[in-house]
Amino acid sequence: MMPSQPPWKQGLRRTDPDSGSADLQLRALPTVSLSSTRTCESGACPVLLENMDTFSDELTSPGEEDDQVEASVGAGPEIHLPWRLQHIQSIVNHGHNGTNFTRTTSICLNFIQEAVLKHQWQQASEFLQSYFQALEDVNSQKRQVAPENIWKLGSAILYHHPKSNIETFSAFADRMKNIGVQNYLKISLQHALYLLHKGMVEDAYRNLNQAESWRYGEMSASQEKLIKLIQAYRGLLDYYTWSKKRTELARFDMDTFASNAATQDMHSYFRQASLNLHEIIEIPGVWDPFVKSYVEMLKYYGDQDGARQVLTDYAYDNNFPSNPNAHIYLYKFLKKEKAPGDKLISVLKTLHQIVPSHKIMLEFHTLLRKSKKEKHRKLGLEVLFAVLDFSGCTENTTAWRYLAKYLKRMMMEKHLDWIQDGWSSRKDWWPTFHFSYYLAKKNWKENKMLALKKAFTSGILLGKGCKYFMYVSKQGHKVKEKSIKTMKKFVKKHNILDSEEL
């Protein structure tokens, strides 16, 4: 059973100063239960604030020699949470004029953020104890944002704190859900995602079910969107169960009766999952995991047309944000269907405009190179140039091999104008970016095949006087590479510099 008191209701008792122990436990003091606390829209309710005052008085009561206190939630491992209010108050007292309360919470928030950025989780947890007083801020705007600040910072701290565990995090989440109704659904969803990350699928599913059935007054537009998202994640978990049952059905030999029962059970999860997944992907957004799961189920039940339509809408609906993955999913689906080359080229052409350096662009080049259309073959050269414009692709041997081979083909087919069109916008920066003397030495030492393909390319584009080409060419007498001799012979007769002079 998880404790039912809100976070600041947890009893913090001071340690024995002689014990020297820094590992302290949070134990619940007898206070009001959640049934006696009222959820309210802005900050904490009067009942909560009243008990918070008692709690603060307890922490700051005189007669204690040790300024360290302890706090624990549930039965998890011990987390040491000393009271930092005196440290913050001392800064406030030496500061400028202004309300001490506002300055205290503001300084405390800065301390927490700084500690989180530095990954000082213990110190951040100590300051967070003091920040709970922000729930009493007289400024309604600050009071409304306080619960969200506490949740975001507290969940980050508990996620990373070395002595935190699942029970601690879940208890904190359950209490924070009841501080301001505006955050209930958001916290519920994030709590479920945390449980999923920890492999607790059933707990996450139960959490999502509870959140889906939660209501408070008239539902706002933002709450409706969150409900849809919660339903979608529940659908994703139904898909997960469906997938497991499909694997079990395929793995084990069953008699006809058992097989029929398992199939019906699996199909019931399909119906539950498809309902929620279909609903979320109708809303403009980026829904990659939901789309992939839904399409996989449609394909399993033989609805190829439905799966293709889902992927096509996801990729080309103008109401949806630009998403490279949407085009990749559609391309892979059509490729498995053995769709015509022109159809595949059409999909990848859009992806090329969005992410010209994507690794699938080499497949795109291959399709263009094999096409009978001249405009496709010309685009095939530009695709290779565009891939190698990016620093992450500078040592992609396959890309350089394709470019060297394609440039040779273009020169032999007298498509000098195609090469010049692609090279004109790059001739000012590619020599330094790709073909420096330093890179020639480095590439030759680390990857001779890469160096050879780059040297061949540089010779065609920059002529035999290029530093990169010259360095690699001189290595021929050392390694007796036949390919170097062939390269030198070709570049001497075919390069765009000499061709331009003619």
N, C-alpha and C positions, 0 to 999 in steps of 0.2 A: 504494500500500500504506500502511495506517495503522500508526503505531508500535505496538509490542506491550507496551511497559513501562507499569506503572501511573503515575499522575500524578507521584508524588513521586520516581519513578525518572528523571525527565527531568533531564539535566545542567544545572546552573545555573552558568555561569561568569561571573566578575566582569568588568566592563568596564574598559577602560583609562581611568583617571580623567582623562587628558589629552584623551580623544577628545571629551568633551562630548556624546556620543550618548545619547539616552534611548530609542532604538528598538533593542531587543535581541531576539535570537532564542533560542528554546529548542532545544537540540540534544541528542539522546539520548546519554547516556554508556553505555559498554558495561557493562551490568548483567545480572541474571538476566532471562530472558524470562518471559512469562506461563505458559509451559509448566512453569516451575519454581516458580511461585507457586501456592499452594493456596487455593481458595475456601473460606471458612469462615463459619459462621452468625453469629458475633459479632465484628464489627470486622475487623481485618486479621490475617493469619496470621503465625506467628513468622518465616517467611522474609521477609515483607514488612517486618516491624518491624525485623528485623536490618539489612536494606538501608536502611531509613529512618534508622537510627542513623548509618550511614556517610554517608548523604546530608546529614544535619544537621551532622555533623562537618565535612564539606566546606564547608558554607555558613558555618560559624562559625569556620573555621580562622584562626589568627592570621596576621599579616603582610600583611593586605589593607588598603590605605589607603582604598578606596572601599567603602561599605556597600551599594552597589547591586549586584544580581545580575540575570541575565537568564534568561528561560525562554520556550521556544516549543514548540508541539506540532505535529508534522507539518511541512508546507511552507507553512503559512499566513502571514499578515502578522505582523509583529513585535509582541509585547506585552511591555511593560516591567514586570517584577515584582521590585522591590527587596525585600530581606529585612527584615522589620519586627520580628524577634524581639527585638532589642536595645531597641527602644522599648517593647515590651510588658513585657520583663523589668525595665526600670527602674521601671515602675509597680508591678509585683509586689513588688519589693524595698522600695518605700516604703509598702507597704500593711500590712494587718493580718497576724497570724500565720495559718498554714495552709500546706498544701502548695503549693509554687511551681508545680508542674505543673498542678494543678487550677485555680489562680487564673489562670495564663497562658492556658490554653485558654478559660476563661470570659470573661476580659477580651477575648481575641482575637475570640471569637464576638460579643461586644457591639460591638466596633469594626466588624466586617464588616457586621452588621445596620444599624448607624448609617450606614455609608458607602453601603449599598444603598438605604436609605430616602432618602438625599440624592442618589442617582444619581451618586455619586462612584465610578465603575466601576474606574478605575485604582487608587485607594486600596484599594478592596474586594479587588481581585485580589492586591494586595501582602499584605494581612493574611491572605487565604485560604491563602497559602503556609505561613504559620506555623501555621494551624489544623490542618494535617494531623497534627500530633503528637497530636491528640485520639484518633486510632486506637490509641494506646498507653496510653490511660487505664487505671489499675488498677481503676477502678470499672466493673464489667461493664455496668451500665445505660447509663452515659455512653458507653462504648465502642460499644455497639450502636446508639445514635442518631447517632453521629458520621458514619458513611457517608451517612446520609440528609441530615443537615445540610450536609455537603460538597457533595452532589449538588444540593440545592435552591439553595443559595447560589451554587455554582460555575456551574450552568446559567444562573441569572439573570444573573450577571456576564458570562458569555461571550455570552449572547444580546444584551446591550446594549453590550458593550465596542466602541468604535469600530474597534479593530484586530483584532477576532475575525472568524472566518469559519466556513463550514460544516465544513471539515476539522478546525479546532481544536475545535469543539463536538463533532463526532462522535468524535474521538480521546478526548476527555475522557469522553464517555458510555460508550464501549467499555471504558475502564479502570475506571470506577466500577461497571460491572455485575459486576465480579469481586471487589468488596470487600463481602462480606456477601451471602449468597444471598437474603436477604429482600427486597432491593431490585432484584434482577435484572429481574423482569418489569415492575415499575413504571417503572424507568429505560428499559427497552426500548420501552415504550409511549410515554413522553414523548419519547424520542428520535425515534420514528416520527412523532409529531405535529409535532415541530420540522421534520423533513425535508419533511413535507407542506406546512407553512407556507412553506417555501422552494421549493416547486414540484417537489421531487424525489420523484415518486410511485413510481417503480420502486425507488429505494433504500428508501423507507418500507415498501413491500410486502415487500422482501427482509428488512428488519429485523423485521417482524412475523412472517414465516415462521420465522425463526431463533428468535424468542422463543417461538413456539407449540410448537416441538419441544424446547425446553429442559426438562429435568427435574432435580430434585435431591431424592433421598430420597422420602418419602411426601408427597404433595401435601396441603397444608393447605387449609382452607376459603377463606381469603383468596387463596391462590394460584390456586385453582380459579376464583374470581370474576374474577381478573385475566386468566386464560387465556381465559375466555368473552369478556371485553372486547376482548382482542387479536384473537380470532377475529372479533368483530363489526366491528372496524375493518378487518380484512382483507376481510370481506364488503362493507364500504362502498367499498373500493377496487376490488373486483370489479364492484360496481354502476357505479362511475365508468367503468371500461373498457367495460362493457356499454353505458352511455349514449353513449360516444364512438362505438362501433361501430354503434349504432342510427342516430346522426346521419350517419355515413359511408354507411350502407346507403341512407338516404333521399336523400342528396345526389347520389350518383353513379349513372349509368346502368350497369348490369352485365348481362352475358348470364346466361342461366338457371343455368349451372353455377357461375359466380362468385357469383351471388346466393345460391344454395343453400349454398355453402361459407361465405359470410359470415354467413348466418342461423344455420347450425349452430354456428359459432364464437361468435356472440353468445349463443346459447342456452346454451352451455357456461358462460359467465360468469354467466348468470342462475341456473343451477343452483347454482354455487358460492356466489354472493352470497346467494340466498334461503335456503340451508341455514343459514348463519351468522347472517343477519339475523333469521330466524324464531326462532332459538334465543334470541337476546338479548332480544327483545321479549316473550318469555314470562316473563322474570324481572322482578318489580316494580321499577320505576325510571322515570327520565325519559329516553326514547330517541328524541327528536324526529327527528334526522337519519336514524336507522336505520328508523324507522317510515315516514317520507316516501319513502325510497328503495324500501323493500319494496313499499309500496302502489303506487308508480309502475310497478314491474315487473309486478305483478299486473294492473293496469289495462291495460297494454300487451298482455298475453296474453289479455285478455278475461275475466279472473276478477273481475268486479265484485262478486259476492257475497263472495268471499274478502277483497277489499280493504275492503268495508264492514264485515265482521266484525272485521277487524284494528283498524280505527279505532274501532269501537264498544267493543270490549274495552279498548282503550287509554284511552278516555275514561271508561268507567263501571266498570271493575274496581276494587272497593274495596280490593284489595291494593296498588294503585298510588297514589303520592302525587298530591295535587291538582295538576293541570297545565292551565292555560288553553289552551295550544296544542293539546292533545288534542281539546278541544271545537271549536276553530277549524277544525282539519283535518277533523273529522267534518262540521261545518256546510258547509264549502266543497264537500266531496264530495257531500253530499246535495243541495246547491243545484244543482250541475252535473247531477245525476240528475233535477232538477225534482221533488223530493220535495214532498209536501203541506205547506202552511203550518204546520199544527199540529206536524208533525215537526220542522220548522226552529225553531219557537218553543220546543219542548221542549229542544232542544240549547242554544239561546242563553239560555234561562232559567237554566240551570246556569252558563254563562259569566258572566251578569249577577251572580250571587251571588259569583263568585270575583273578577272584575275589572269592577266597574260602570262604570268610565271608559273601557273599551276602545272604539276607534273603530267596531267592528262594532256597538256598541250603537245607533247611529243606524239601521242596517239593521234591528235588532231592533225599534226603535220603529216603523218603517214597517210591518213585519209585524203588529205588535200593533194599529196604527192601522187597518189594513185588515181585521182580524178581525171576525167578526160576534158574537163572544162578548164580553159586557160586561166580564167579568173581565180579558180581554186588553186592551181599550181603556183600562181604568183603570190597568193595569200600564204601558201605554204612556206615561202621564203621569209615573209614578214613575221610569221609566227615564230620561227627559229630566232630571228633577230630579237624579237620582243622577249623571249624566254631568257636570252643571254644578257639582256639589259639589266637584270637584277643580280645583286651581289650574292644572293643565296644560290645562284645557278652558275657562277663563274667557273666552277670546277666540275661541272656535269659533263663527264666524258661522252655520254650518249648524245647530248645536245650538240657538242662540238663535232662529233663524228657525223651526225646528220647534216650539220651546216657545211662541213668540208665537202661531203659527198654531193650535196645539193648545189653548192656553188660551182663545183666541177661540171655538173650536168648543165647548169645554166650557161656556163661559158661555152660548152660544146654545142648547145642548142641556140647560141647567138642571142641570149636574152640578157645582154649587157645592161639594157635600160632597167630591167627589174632589179638587178643588183645595185645599180646606181641610185635608184629610188629608195631602197632600204638603207644604203650606206650614207647618203647625203646628210641625214640628221644625226649620224653617229660618228662621222669621220673626225670631229673635233675632240671627242672624249673617249672613244673606244681604244685608241692607241695607248693611252695612259692607263685606262681601266683594265685592259686585257693583255696588251702586247708590249709591256715594258721589259727591259733587259733583266731586271730583278725577277719578274714573274717567269721569264724563260728559264733562268737557272733553277728557280724553285720548282717549277712544274717538271722539268727534266729530271730532277733529283727524285721527286716524289711519285711521279706518274708519267712515264715516258709516252704511253699511248695518248694521254691528254696533251702533252707537249707537241707531239707530232701532228695531231689534228688541228691544234691552235696555230702551229707554224704554217701548215698548209693554207689555213683560212687567212692568216695575216699576209702571206705572200700574195694571194689573189687580190686582197683588198688594198694592200699598201705597197706591193711590189717587192722585188728581191732585196731592196735596201732596208727593209724593216728590221729593227734590232732583234725582235723575237725570232723572225725567220732566219736571220744570219746566225744567231747563236745556236739554234737547233741544227742548222745545216752543217755547221762546223763540227758537230758531234758525230757526223757520219763516218769520218775516218777513224774514230775511236771504237765505235761499236759495229762498224761495217753493216749498217742498216740499209737494206736494199730499198726500203720505202723512202728513205731520205733522198737517195739518188733519183728515184722516180718523182718525188715531190719537187726537187730542184729543177728537173727537166721540164715538168709541166708549168711551174710558175714562171720560168724563163720565157715561155711562149704565150702563156695565158694569164694576164693580170689586168685589172681595170685601169691602172696607171698607164701602161703602155698602150692599151686599147684607146684610151682617151687622147693620147698624143697622135695616134693614127687618124 
